[in-house]
Amino acid sequence: MIAHRIAAALLCSASPVAAAQMNVDETGSHTVGLKPITVEQRAREVIEIVGGSSEMNARRYISESFSAAALERVGKDDRLEDMEILRHELGTITIDRIDRVSPTEAVAVVRSGLTGRLRAIAVEVDRSAPAKIADIGTPRTLSGQISKDLSDAQRVTMLDNFVSRLAKTGYFSGTVLLAREGHVLHAKAYGLAERRFGVPNAVNTRFNLGSITKIFTAVALAQLVERGRVSWDDTLNKYVPGFPNDAAASQITLKHLLTHTSGLTNTPYPPGPRSPTRALSVAELISEAPRNDLQWKPGTRYEYNNLGFLLLGRVIEVVSGQSYYDFVRDHVFKPAGMATVGTDRYDFVTSLAYAYEPLPAWDRPSFVDGRLYVAPRAVPFGGAYSSAPDIFRFSEALRSGRLIRPSTLRTMASAHPELGAPMRGLGFNVGSDDWVVGVGRKILGHGGNTAGVCTEWRQIEDAEAPYTFVVLSNSGQRACFPVAEFILDLVPAENSQRKRR
């Protein structure tokens, strides 16, 4: 059912709905006076408001149709911004169908004018406020929209046409690389690296990688594990004593940090604005990071955490005697043959794409320079820069055993449900719950998102042959997602294909 794949994607993490079912019957009708309003009707209204109404009508609809509890969780202005983002991501909208999932939830399946593909949006109604909307979900692209019986040449043509369509609208700019068994099938740049002067992206343009940087940190640590210098199960207090306090540091292991199950709050930076020029060392960043108590017992719950990888960067420094930056340069970048990668201050870097984050607006979104919202140089949890061919070189070096042993990679690529992290290995995303088309797939890699930055690097392990793709974008935090989804649908799992080459 669509609902099982989409319901978890609601934009807001709503608290459990009230158990009372007053005024909600088994058909999903909500009685308002004498006129019943169904959850399907609410879903249709939302799509019509997002797709064709004015900003004034949208504001009025939010005020009148969302429950008080929903507006308390997320205010009216933020709800409007959510709708503006939907409008930006979908383009013109055509309703294909509306499926009722339960008396309080329906899924609208729509054809996106931006991508031409079917996307599903969940709409939830509050049980305690009949006919009032509780939440609207993040749109998810449905799988199975592309024929499985394709040659690689056909796949490349379809991929290029799809990305060109997105680039023509301005939604996507960046580079896309697709490879099979170590051979590049498609590598092409789209859109602009710099908008004011019309500088186009090139295949070797450097992009902020966002959290793909975490994989460099994880691989560097794995090399130290292979040398017997550290263990996955070592506790943090052995290397960074007293952070955030003695009791916590004695419970948190390196494995917890790698799987985002440490219980630390996700606060890698001190409060207040960040300096655009002050590039702190890893040790300085840790000294200024807030020292909050653990939020839960380590190894019992997953929550994405940047601070954990900052601490891992410091572990690498303490054990190796080198700075984090020198160690990853000498032991990860150079052995992988990466020519365009770096971690220096951004104002010293050439051929680096500007990062443009769209500012939501009802009719004509504008863009802001994403560099205003990031630190001035890379840190162990994000911000290294590189090109698509370089990330492919890293991927091949990893696959071939040039960086770490195959047995170590298998260990890192194993999920850890026992820690509450069923989709996380040691640093790696294992599988994908980010996209409907990726659910249940054997996919290894990582992505990155920050202001104006959207990146994806994935090794597809369950196709008829190993495929790798790299998508680097400088046109918004979600701009690479439609491309990644399209590639995963384009390269199906082996058992779903009807023909082999």
Residue, then its C-alpha position, 0 to 999 in steps of 0.5 A: m500500500i502507498a500509505h505504508r511507504i509514505a505515511a512516515a514522511l509527514l513534514c511534521s512529527a506529529s504527536p499521537v492523535a487522540a484516541a477519540q473517534m467522535n464524528v469520524d465514521e468508518t467511511g472517513s466522513h467528518t460531519v460538519g453541521l449537516k455536510p459530511i467532509t471526507v478525508e479524500q475531499r481534504a486531500r483534493e482541496v490541498i492539491e487544488i490550493v497548491g496547484g492553482s490558487s493564489e497566495m491569499n487563498a492559500r493563507r485563508y485555507i490554512s487558517e480555516s482548514f488546519s486544526a488548532a493543534a496543527l497550527e500550534r505545532v507549525g505556525k501559519d507562515d511556516r505552513l504557507e512556506d511548506m505549500e510554497i515548497l510543494r508548489h516549487e517541487l511539483g510545478t503544475i499538478t494533475i490529480d491521478r487518483i486519491d486513495r483513502v488509507s484510513p478514516t484520517e489519512a488519504v494519499a493524493v497521487v498526482r502527476s508533477g509538471l516539473t518531472g512528469r512523474l507520479r508523486a504521492i502526497a499524504v494528507e492527515v486529518d485530526r481525529s480530535a478536530p473533525a474535518k481539520i487537517a493535521d499534516i501534509g506529507t512530503p511528496r514521494t515519487l512512486s516506483g515502477q514508472i519506467s520499463k525494466d526492459l532497457s539497454d544502458a544506451q536507452r537508460v542514458t538517453m532517458l536520464d539525460n532527457f529527464v535531467s535536461r527537463l529539470a535544468k530547463t526550468g532552473y530547478f536543477s543545476g549540477t553534474v550527473l554521473l552514471a557508471r556500470e562495472g567501473h565504466v562511466l556511461h554518462a557524465k554531464a553538467y547542467g545549468l549554471a555554476e554562477r548565475r550573475f555572470g552566466v558561468p555554466n557548470a562543467v563535468n569537473t566543477r567542484f561542488n560542496l559535498g555536504s555530508i558525503t564528507k562523513i564517508f571520508t571520515a568513516v573510511a579514515l577511521a576504518q584505516l586506523v581500525e585495520r592498523g589496530r590503533v582503535s576499535w569500533d567499540d572503544t569509548l569516547n573518553k579514551y580519546v576525547p575525555g569529558f565530552p560532553n561529560d565524564a559519564a556520557a563519554s564512558q558510555i558512547t562508543l565509536k560505533h555509536l557515533l558512526t551509526h548516529t545512535s550516541g544520544l548526543t544532541n545535534t549541536p556541533y556549533p556554538p550558539g549564535p551566527r557563524s563567522p564567514t571567515r573564522a575557520l576553527s580547528v576540529a579541537e576548537l570546534i569541540s571546545e566551543a560545542p554545547r555540552n548537553d546531557l545525553q538525550w537517551k541511552p547510547g545504542t538504543r535509538y537513531e537520530y541523525n547527528n553531525l556532532g558525532f562525526l566532529l568527535l570522530g574527526r578529533v579521534i583521528e587527530v589524537v590517534s594519528g598525530q596529524s590534523y584531520y585534514d592532513f590525514v584524509r588528504d594523505h590516506v583517503f584522497k591521494p590513494a583514491g586518485m582524487a584530483t579536485v577534492g579539498t577541505d580548504r577555505y571556500d574563498f581560496v577554491t577555484s572552479l567551485a560552484y556557487a550554492y543557491e538556495p531557493l527562497p519560497a514564494w508563491d509565484r516566483p521563488s528567488f535564490v539566496d547564496g547558500r555560502l552565507y549559511v555554512a562554515p568557511r571550510a570543511v569539517p569532519f561531518g560536511g563541507a568538503y568539495s569535489s567533482a563528480p568524476d572524483i567521487f566516482r574515483f573514490s567509489e572505485a577505490l573503495r570497491s577495489g580495496r585500495l582504501i580499506r579491506p573488502s572485509t572491513l567494507r562489508t562490516m561498515a556496510s552492515a546495518h545495525p537494527e540492534l542499535g535502533a539504526p536499521m538503515r545505517g552502517l558504520g558511516f554508510n547509508v545502507g538501503s534507502d528509506d529516503w525515496v519510495v523507489g529505494v525501499g528494500r533495495k541494496i544501496l550503499g552510499h551517502g548524501g548531503n544537504t545544506a543551503g543550496v547543496c544537494t548531493e547523492w553518491r550511491q553504489i547500487e548492489d542489487a542490479e544485474a551488475p554493479y552501478t554507481f551514480v553521483v549527483l551533485s547540485n548547487s540549486g537547492q537542498r532537495a534539487c538532487f532528489p528527483v534525479a536520484e529517484f529517477i536513476l534508482d527507478l531506471v536501474p531496477a533490482e535484478n529480480s525485477q528485470r525481464k531481460r538481460r543483456 
